[in-house]
Amino acid sequence: LFTKLLNKQTYPLCLCVEFIIIENNCRLTDKSIDLIATFCPELKYLSIKNCITLKSNSMQKLIECCNNLKYLDLTG
């Protein structure tokens, strides 16, 4: 999804993205979460259920960058 995003100069921030649901995705990586955190700073709702390839340390940048995050579902 975000793997082609290279930098903020090439791709602007996605300030209107507040809601993301990604479920049962074995291809979602820690880098994907890093890019979501970098390019979607206004994110309020993130559900990434049953994405078993993610590591717990990948959430650190998400928490640091997305100050408006109110809901985070890591079920599964």
Number of C-alpha atoms within 10 A of each C-alpha: 9 13 9 8 13 10 12 10 7 8 11 11 16 14 11 10 15 16 14 15 11 12 15 12 13 11 12 18 17 16 13 17 18 18 20 23 22 18 21 22 22 19 24 17 17 18 16 20 16 16 19 16 12 19 10 9 9 16 15 12 15 20 14 12 18 20 13 13 18 10 12 16 12 15 11 10
